[in-house]
Amino acid sequence: MINFNVPPCADNAMVYIRECVQNQKICGDGAYTRKCNQWIEERTGTTKCLLTTSCTHATELAALLSDIKPGDEVIMPAYTFVSTADAFVLRGAVPVFVDIRPDTMNIDEKLIESAVTDRTRAIVPVHYAGVSCEMNAIMEIAERHGLVVIEDAAQGIMASYKGKALGTIGNFGCFSFHETKNYSMGEGGALLIRDGKDVENAEIIREKGTNRSKFYRGQIDKYTWVNFGSSYLPSDMNAAYLYAQLEIADKINDARLALWNRYYERLLPLAEAGRLELPTVPEGCVHNAHMFYIKARDIEERTARIAQLKENEILSVFHYIPLHTAPAGLKFGRFHGEDKYTTAESEKLMRLPMYYGLTLEEVDFICDVIMKF
Ligand SMILES: *Cc1c(COP(=O)(O)O)cnc(C)c1O
């Protein structure tokens, strides 16, 4: 059986976790959390990184820091995971869904400006499959209308847009370290903060509304409750598990890219013959092989292809029922303009096995089975 996903694990994971346990340092913001934050800051060039309990929580933090209020509108694609919308719905905001581009499955930057109203406060681009949205166009629209940009870079660590790391271009960027992502701590994420002015408040909200981070750094004698907040810091044991992978991040990234490139090469003849569609990576985007997907002709063919793979002991999945068609999407949000591609393209897409540890031989076997369809 070839699994669809196997969570990444680095050799040193148990060594580092054992160290946490033996030293009785298991709560949040310990040595491994600091190492992860620092690694991400150095690697991406962001001003500040704060490890969180999930990408969902990082996005909630970003919504709080952006002072999103009831009735505010937030522009995002409907082809995304529920967390993208949840973080803003929790603040009483209205997600305004805009159609995607069929080539990258990302929000169509050309449709964003017509969705802006006097209630619009933020744009949330989702970098699907670790392939960047058109960030220059999006940042220009945000500047013209005074909007905050919060990048859902859940799938985007190690990927870039015109030389800039995903998650560092907007005011805030959110990474996920869920077990289905390229680097994992089981459940976890990170908030990337571009502007120094937002750092202190972010530390306070993440630490239950207290200035404990300042206290730990010796900047104040005792800490106290200074603002509203919540608890968004993961255990240092989870950070230890993640740090072992960050240490070998390039090795993991290279291995994934090799698998992605093999899928692409092997399936290209089928795409050229018009039998299926392959992903597009636009000029200026460096991706991270977060996923390899193909697109069937329609939903019936996709169902048959997934079944054919399953008969050959290969697990493949589809995902994202567009949010505007889900019960909560109907209740809390609205779709702006025409749904030309969101629903139609989402029904064609299926994801093939992709994980650190999958072999090129397995990819060849999967491609052989696809060719027999
Ligand atoms: C995985 C994912 C999330 C949620 O990440 P968690 O860490 O599980 O909260 C959000 N958005 C997108 C696009 C994702 O792929």
Residues whose N, C-alpha, C, O or C-beta is under 5 A from the ligand:
A	BS01	LIG	S54 C55 T56 F81 S83 T84 D152 A154 Q155 S176 F177 H178 G188 G189
